[in-house]
Amino acid sequence: MSKREKLINKIVEKYEALGENPDTYLEGLLHQSPIEYWDYIQVESLLSLQKPVTNFKDEVVFIGYHQITELTLKLMIHEIKQLIFNDLDEAIFSDKLGRLTRYTDLLITSFSVMKNGMSYEDYNTFRMSLAPASGFQSAQFRFLEIYCTPILNLVNEKGKERLSSNPSLDELFKNIYWRDAGYNQTTGKSNQTLSVFEKKYLKEFKALAKEVEGKTLNEQLMRIEQPSEKLIKSVKDFDYNYNVKWPLTHLATASKYLNSKGENKAATGGSEWQKYLHPKYQQRKFFPQLWHDNSILDWKK
């Protein structure tokens, strides 16, 4: 039997096992057009998504950069979901942690597009047309955090001081670190950026937190008996790159455009960006059990 005949037999067996008529699918193949790159990748649709609201040329760079970031976060979530919803051995777990670290490296290095790829004057003009929109409002960023670790690990020290002894999920979300960018503890009011963000996504965040309770990436790691030093290093590399190195790179970029001339401009979302963006303030750790105090800040020193 030739290779072609074996292949046809496998196709027939596949559809017969599904209770389908193989001839229907073979005839469909006969009339199906070849797949072209531009159709498969949806290039024309992808390239039509950059829609600036001003006439400044570098706004296209700004939009394109953030769309690349969102696509990268989607790929990261794709990997994390495989880790938390499947029973994977250590080798695969370690491999996917490596992928997550490489994606985070991409997020970090791509910031040079923002830092060195836009006109200082143009950016500081066209960004005023974007308020109150802010990168803070990236829902994928928050989804990724929820997939990675229990919500309590996303509450910083000041937030934990406000928690009861047995906080509910609602209470945890009221004190989650990222609310500090837009919620005034004194007045009890949220700014517009946070208000519309929570109105759109908060129910989804809470639903996801319930869905992954006991299954987060942190908790899947803890189920591995005697994880190897290689795996622990992979986990710590990802934790550090995502929760320390990337925020510091973001902070350095913001500093160039908002404070390089000592002007201390406000962020479009209205946050105290110098304070909020620093990992010492956010205090995110996906795997706090692997770190002592603030040792995550010094991991690569």
Helices and strands as residue ranges (DSSP letters): H 3-17, H 22-31, H 37-40, H 43-47, H 58-85, H 90-116, H 120-126, G 127-129, G 135-137, H 139-148, G 151-154, H 157-161, H 169-174, G 177-181, E 183-184, E 189-190, H 192-211, H 217-222, H 229-240, I 241-245, H 246-259, H 273-276, H 279-282, G 288-290, G 295-298
